[in-house]
Amino acid sequence: MSVIYLLISVSIFVAICFFIAFIIAVKSGQYDDDYTPSVRILFDDETKINSQNNNSPIEEKQV
């Protein structure tokens, strides 16, 4: 029975260590996405024709 208490306490300690490492990585900017905004301009936006008020079609960009 004492082995179970030991394993549970060790697993909680390891989980806390991984959580602290994750928090440090997030605060240091490890998960910031610097690549996607720079290549987003290269992709074409889809356009649709909107002719609600007048007869001339107006293009609207979809986001």
DANORFEN-V977967 format. One record per backbone hydrogen bond with DSSP energy under -1.0 kcal/mol. NH is the residue of the N-H (numbers start at 1). CO is the residue of the C=O. Records with the same first field share a line. If there is no record, write none. Layout:
NH->CO ; CO
//
This chain:
5->1
6->2
7->3
8->4
9->5
10->6
11->7
12->8
13->9
14->10
15->11
16->12
17->13
18->14
19->15
20->16
21->17
22->18
23->19
24->20
25->21
26->22
27->23
28->24
29->26
30->25
32->29
39->35
40->36
42->39
43->40
48->60
50->58
58->50
60->48
62->46
//
